[in-house]
Amino acid sequence: MLADEDPSRHLTDLADARLLLAAGQVAPGEPSSHLLVALDAAIAAHAVYRELAERDPRLFSEPLLRAQRLVEQIRQATR
């Protein structure tokens, strides 16, 4: 990482990747093991976005809500 780079950019890249992983695993008929991987990824992304939203709510509130909805969607699918 360069000295003048924003460290939150790396966190958002990681969180975005985790959300994409999670969303790709949520489909009708997916094995439960895939849903558990997706849930883990979505929870991790949610935690990152929650921390970033505390720093800058205006910028990160929407990604936080997306991650929260995905966590709930996966939890419902695993029931």
SEPA-362400 format. One record per residue: x, y, z of N, C-alpha, C, CB in turn. Coordinates in Angstrom, 3 decimals. Glycine has a CB too. Layout:
# residues N
+----------+----------+----------+----------+----------+----------+----------+----------+----------+----------+----------+----------+
:      n.X :      n.Y :      n.Z :     ca.X :     ca.Y :     ca.Z :      c.X :      c.Y :      c.Z :     cb.X :     cb.Y :     cb.Z :
+----------+----------+----------+----------+----------+----------+----------+----------+----------+----------+----------+----------+
:        X :        Y :        Z :        X :        Y :        Z :        X :        Y :        Z :        X :        Y :        Z :
...
+----------+----------+----------+----------+----------+----------+----------+----------+----------+----------+----------+----------+
END
This chain:
# residues 79
+----------+----------+----------+----------+----------+----------+----------+----------+----------+----------+----------+----------+
:      n.X :      n.Y :      n.Z :     ca.X :     ca.Y :     ca.Z :      c.X :      c.Y :      c.Z :     cb.X :     cb.Y :     cb.Z :
+----------+----------+----------+----------+----------+----------+----------+----------+----------+----------+----------+----------+
:    0.849 :   -1.170 :    0.000 :    0.000 :    0.000 :    0.000 :    0.894 :    1.232 :    0.000 :   -0.966 :   -0.002 :    1.220 :
:    0.566 :    2.206 :   -0.833 :    1.309 :    3.445 :   -0.878 :    0.949 :    4.311 :    0.320 :    1.038 :    4.190 :   -2.184 :
:    1.880 :    5.152 :    0.718 :    1.688 :    5.965 :    1.922 :    0.477 :    6.872 :    1.831 :    2.914 :    6.797 :    2.183 :
:    0.160 :    7.369 :    0.633 :   -0.958 :    8.299 :    0.502 :   -2.282 :    7.607 :    0.156 :   -0.638 :    9.325 :   -0.555 :
:   -2.303 :    6.295 :    0.089 :   -3.531 :    5.569 :   -0.213 :   -4.443 :    5.521 :    1.003 :   -3.214 :    4.152 :   -0.691 :
:   -5.715 :    5.488 :    0.738 :   -6.725 :    5.404 :    1.794 :   -6.863 :    3.937 :    2.207 :   -8.105 :    5.991 :    1.315 :
:   -6.545 :    3.594 :    3.469 :   -6.638 :    2.192 :    3.888 :   -8.062 :    1.646 :    3.824 :   -6.105 :    2.042 :    5.294 :
:   -9.068 :    2.513 :    3.929 :  -10.448 :    2.015 :    3.858 :  -10.765 :    1.484 :    2.465 :  -11.443 :    3.126 :    4.235 :
:  -10.038 :    1.929 :    1.446 :  -10.258 :    1.429 :    0.079 :   -9.975 :   -0.075 :    0.014 :   -9.358 :    2.193 :   -0.938 :
:   -8.933 :   -0.515 :    0.692 :   -8.607 :   -1.940 :    0.708 :   -9.679 :   -2.720 :    1.467 :   -7.219 :   -2.173 :    1.345 :
:  -10.188 :   -2.134 :    2.542 :  -11.255 :   -2.794 :    3.290 :  -12.515 :   -2.920 :    2.451 :  -11.558 :   -2.029 :    4.575 :
:  -12.851 :   -1.868 :    1.712 :  -14.067 :   -1.946 :    0.888 :  -13.888 :   -2.933 :   -0.251 :  -14.431 :   -0.564 :    0.328 :
:  -12.689 :   -3.005 :   -0.839 :  -12.446 :   -4.000 :   -1.883 :  -12.655 :   -5.404 :   -1.339 :  -11.026 :   -3.856 :   -2.451 :
:  -12.134 :   -5.657 :   -0.150 :  -12.283 :   -6.966 :    0.481 :  -13.758 :   -7.247 :    0.801 :  -11.429 :   -7.044 :    1.766 :
:  -14.442 :   -6.263 :    1.356 :  -15.859 :   -6.445 :    1.690 :  -16.684 :   -6.660 :    0.426 :  -16.393 :   -5.228 :    2.474 :
:  -16.396 :   -5.902 :   -0.630 :  -17.115 :   -6.089 :   -1.891 :  -16.903 :   -7.502 :   -2.436 :  -16.659 :   -5.046 :   -2.927 :
:  -15.678 :   -7.985 :   -2.364 :  -15.381 :   -9.329 :   -2.843 :  -16.140 :  -10.374 :   -2.033 :  -13.875 :   -9.599 :   -2.779 :
:  -16.217 :  -10.161 :   -0.727 :  -16.942 :  -11.108 :    0.117 :  -18.436 :  -11.087 :   -0.202 :  -16.710 :  -10.787 :    1.601 :
:  -18.986 :   -9.893 :   -0.446 :  -20.403 :   -9.823 :   -0.808 :  -20.665 :  -10.518 :   -2.135 :  -20.867 :   -8.367 :   -0.881 :
:  -19.777 :  -10.337 :   -3.094 :  -19.945 :  -11.019 :   -4.377 :  -19.872 :  -12.534 :   -4.206 :  -18.880 :  -10.549 :   -5.376 :
:  -18.940 :  -12.986 :   -3.397 :  -18.839 :  -14.417 :   -3.109 :  -20.142 :  -14.914 :   -2.482 :  -17.637 :  -14.705 :   -2.169 :
:  -20.615 :  -14.192 :   -1.497 :  -21.831 :  -14.603 :   -0.806 :  -23.020 :  -14.608 :   -1.750 :  -22.107 :  -13.685 :    0.378 :
:  -23.195 :  -13.551 :   -2.520 :  -24.338 :  -13.453 :   -3.429 :  -24.302 :  -14.558 :   -4.478 :  -24.362 :  -12.081 :   -4.112 :
:  -23.113 :  -14.923 :   -4.915 :  -22.982 :  -15.983 :   -5.913 :  -23.342 :  -17.354 :   -5.375 :  -21.585 :  -16.013 :   -6.443 :
:  -23.333 :  -17.511 :   -4.081 :  -23.632 :  -18.793 :   -3.463 :  -25.109 :  -18.934 :   -3.097 :  -22.782 :  -18.978 :   -2.231 :
:  -25.857 :  -17.846 :   -3.183 :  -27.252 :  -17.875 :   -2.748 :  -28.139 :  -18.101 :   -3.968 :  -27.643 :  -16.552 :   -2.011 :
:  -28.558 :  -19.309 :   -4.131 :  -29.457 :  -19.666 :   -5.225 :  -30.291 :  -20.849 :   -4.770 :  -28.668 :  -20.000 :   -6.539 :
:  -31.496 :  -20.964 :   -5.296 :  -32.328 :  -22.116 :   -4.923 :  -31.601 :  -23.429 :   -5.204 :  -33.667 :  -22.082 :   -5.683 :
:  -31.654 :  -24.316 :   -4.252 :  -31.063 :  -25.637 :   -4.417 :  -29.577 :  -25.718 :   -4.123 :  -31.297 :  -26.099 :   -5.785 :
:  -28.967 :  -24.627 :   -3.682 :  -27.544 :  -24.687 :   -3.346 :  -27.355 :  -25.597 :   -2.138 :  -26.974 :  -23.265 :   -3.062 :
:  -26.270 :  -26.363 :   -2.106 :  -25.983 :  -27.183 :   -0.924 :  -25.808 :  -26.302 :    0.307 :  -24.720 :  -28.040 :   -1.150 :
:  -26.157 :  -26.834 :    1.454 :  -26.069 :  -26.041 :    2.678 :  -24.643 :  -25.597 :    2.964 :  -26.605 :  -26.833 :    3.854 :
:  -23.647 :  -26.382 :    2.538 :  -22.258 :  -25.967 :    2.769 :  -21.942 :  -24.677 :    2.013 :  -21.284 :  -27.083 :    2.342 :
:  -22.522 :  -24.513 :    0.832 :  -22.323 :  -23.270 :    0.077 :  -22.965 :  -22.100 :    0.810 :  -22.909 :  -23.393 :   -1.348 :
:  -24.116 :  -22.339 :    1.386 :  -24.797 :  -21.274 :    2.119 :  -24.014 :  -20.875 :    3.362 :  -26.208 :  -21.713 :    2.507 :
:  -23.377 :  -21.831 :    4.007 :  -22.566 :  -21.497 :    5.184 :  -21.348 :  -20.663 :    4.801 :  -22.119 :  -22.774 :    5.903 :
:  -20.731 :  -20.982 :    3.669 :  -19.615 :  -20.171 :    3.170 :  -20.121 :  -18.772 :    2.838 :  -18.958 :  -20.830 :    1.918 :
:  -21.277 :  -18.696 :    2.207 :  -21.859 :  -17.400 :    1.861 :  -22.201 :  -16.598 :    3.107 :  -23.108 :  -17.589 :    1.004 :
:  -22.747 :  -17.262 :    4.108 :  -23.095 :  -16.569 :    5.345 :  -21.834 :  -16.021 :    6.017 :  -23.852 :  -17.516 :    6.304 :
:  -20.797 :  -16.812 :    6.061 :  -19.537 :  -16.364 :    6.657 :  -19.000 :  -15.139 :    5.906 :  -18.491 :  -17.509 :    6.643 :
:  -19.021 :  -15.177 :    4.589 :  -18.524 :  -14.059 :    3.784 :  -19.384 :  -12.812 :    3.984 :  -18.493 :  -14.443 :    2.298 :
:  -20.686 :  -12.986 :    4.021 :  -21.587 :  -11.841 :    4.193 :  -21.439 :  -11.215 :    5.577 :  -23.041 :  -12.272 :    3.969 :
:  -21.287 :  -12.040 :    6.590 :  -21.099 :  -11.514 :    7.950 :  -19.781 :  -10.739 :    8.030 :  -21.114 :  -12.669 :    8.998 :
:  -18.740 :  -11.264 :    7.414 :  -17.450 :  -10.559 :    7.419 :  -17.565 :   -9.219 :    6.694 :  -16.352 :  -11.427 :    6.759 :
:  -18.240 :   -9.208 :    5.557 :  -18.428 :   -7.956 :    4.819 :  -19.252 :   -6.973 :    5.641 :  -19.112 :   -8.222 :    3.460 :
:  -20.291 :   -7.461 :    6.289 :  -21.132 :   -6.599 :    7.118 :  -20.313 :   -5.952 :    8.232 :  -22.299 :   -7.400 :    7.716 :
:  -19.436 :   -6.721 :    8.846 :  -18.606 :   -6.177 :    9.925 :  -17.686 :   -5.069 :    9.414 :  -17.774 :   -7.293 :   10.570 :
:  -17.116 :   -5.270 :    8.248 :  -16.244 :   -4.243 :    7.664 :  -17.049 :   -2.987 :    7.364 :  -15.560 :   -4.765 :    6.375 :
:  -18.197 :   -3.158 :    6.721 :  -19.011 :   -1.989 :    6.378 :  -19.546 :   -1.284 :    7.615 :  -20.168 :   -2.399 :    5.485 :
:  -19.842 :   -2.033 :    8.663 :  -20.314 :   -1.403 :    9.903 :  -19.217 :   -0.503 :   10.471 :  -20.733 :   -2.480 :   10.950 :
:  -17.994 :   -1.000 :   10.476 :  -16.872 :   -0.197 :   10.976 :  -16.666 :    1.043 :   10.101 :  -15.575 :   -1.045 :   11.019 :
:  -16.720 :    0.864 :    8.788 :  -16.532 :    1.999 :    7.887 :  -17.688 :    2.999 :    7.989 :  -16.393 :    1.507 :    6.445 :
:  -18.897 :    2.503 :    8.208 :  -20.052 :    3.395 :    8.341 :  -19.961 :    4.245 :    9.597 :  -21.344 :    2.590 :    8.357 :
:  -19.297 :    3.726 :   10.618 :  -19.089 :    4.531 :   11.823 :  -18.163 :    5.711 :   11.516 :  -18.500 :    3.663 :   12.965 :
:  -17.229 :    5.516 :   10.606 :  -16.303 :    6.585 :   10.214 :  -16.962 :    7.583 :    9.260 :  -15.055 :    5.988 :    9.558 :
:  -17.717 :    7.057 :    8.298 :  -18.332 :    7.911 :    7.274 :  -19.698 :    7.345 :    6.901 :  -17.420 :    8.021 :    6.012 :
:  -20.730 :    7.677 :    7.684 :  -22.061 :    7.115 :    7.440 :  -22.613 :    7.450 :    6.056 :  -23.020 :    7.610 :    8.491 :
:  -22.322 :    8.626 :    5.563 :  -22.854 :    9.049 :    4.275 :  -22.353 :    8.140 :    3.150 :  -22.467 :   10.504 :    3.993 :
:  -21.100 :    7.769 :    3.214 :  -20.485 :    6.981 :    2.149 :  -20.777 :    5.487 :    2.266 :  -18.996 :    7.202 :    2.151 :
:  -20.895 :    4.979 :    3.498 :  -20.969 :    3.533 :    3.673 :  -22.304 :    3.005 :    4.185 :  -19.912 :    3.112 :    4.596 :
:  -23.308 :    3.843 :    4.335 :  -24.585 :    3.344 :    4.860 :  -25.279 :    2.406 :    3.870 :  -25.510 :    4.517 :    5.196 :
:  -25.219 :    2.719 :    2.576 :  -25.870 :    1.849 :    1.586 :  -25.180 :    0.482 :    1.481 :  -25.878 :    2.533 :    0.213 :
:  -23.844 :    0.419 :    1.386 :  -23.205 :   -0.904 :    1.378 :  -23.491 :   -1.690 :    2.663 :  -21.693 :   -0.753 :    1.194 :
:  -23.580 :   -0.986 :    3.786 :  -23.904 :   -1.653 :    5.050 :  -25.297 :   -2.269 :    4.980 :  -23.816 :   -0.660 :    6.232 :
:  -26.258 :   -1.537 :    4.458 :  -27.616 :   -2.077 :    4.326 :  -27.662 :   -3.260 :    3.363 :  -28.575 :   -0.986 :    3.851 :
:  -26.916 :   -3.179 :    2.251 :  -26.857 :   -4.304 :    1.297 :  -26.313 :   -5.551 :    1.965 :  -25.986 :   -3.943 :    0.079 :
:  -25.245 :   -5.378 :    2.737 :  -24.647 :   -6.520 :    3.423 :  -25.606 :   -7.085 :    4.458 :  -23.326 :   -6.118 :    4.088 :
:  -26.291 :   -6.216 :    5.168 :  -27.242 :   -6.664 :    6.181 :  -28.391 :   -7.451 :    5.545 :  -27.792 :   -5.462 :    6.964 :
:  -28.899 :   -6.961 :    4.421 :  -29.981 :   -7.680 :    3.718 :  -29.510 :   -9.044 :    3.237 :  -30.494 :   -6.855 :    2.522 :
:  -28.280 :   -9.106 :    2.740 :  -27.751 :  -10.378 :    2.256 :  -27.573 :  -11.369 :    3.399 :  -26.421 :  -10.163 :    1.537 :
:  -27.093 :  -10.902 :    4.541 :  -26.966 :  -11.786 :    5.712 :  -28.338 :  -12.358 :    6.068 :  -26.359 :  -11.016 :    6.932 :
:  -29.350 :  -11.505 :    6.102 :  -30.699 :  -11.977 :    6.442 :  -31.230 :  -12.952 :    5.400 :  -31.659 :  -10.793 :    6.577 :
:  -30.985 :  -12.664 :    4.135 :  -31.438 :  -13.549 :    3.061 :  -30.810 :  -14.931 :    3.200 :  -31.098 :  -12.948 :    1.687 :
:  -29.527 :  -14.974 :    3.490 :  -28.837 :  -16.263 :    3.631 :  -29.320 :  -16.987 :    4.877 :  -27.308 :  -16.064 :    3.691 :
:  -29.493 :  -16.266 :    5.960 :  -29.992 :  -16.903 :    7.188 :  -31.361 :  -17.531 :    6.959 :  -30.070 :  -15.879 :    8.334 :
:  -32.217 :  -16.852 :    6.227 :  -33.534 :  -17.422 :    5.926 :  -33.404 :  -18.666 :    5.061 :  -34.421 :  -16.386 :    5.225 :
:  -32.462 :  -18.649 :    4.137 :  -32.264 :  -19.800 :    3.252 :  -31.715 :  -21.010 :    3.997 :  -31.324 :  -19.432 :    2.118 :
:  -31.025 :  -20.771 :    5.106 :  -30.444 :  -21.892 :    5.846 :  -31.413 :  -22.474 :    6.867 :  -29.174 :  -21.451 :    6.544 :
:  -32.549 :  -21.869 :    7.028 :  -33.527 :  -22.391 :    8.010 :  -34.284 :  -23.557 :    7.458 :  -34.509 :  -21.310 :    8.431 :
+----------+----------+----------+----------+----------+----------+----------+----------+----------+----------+----------+----------+
END
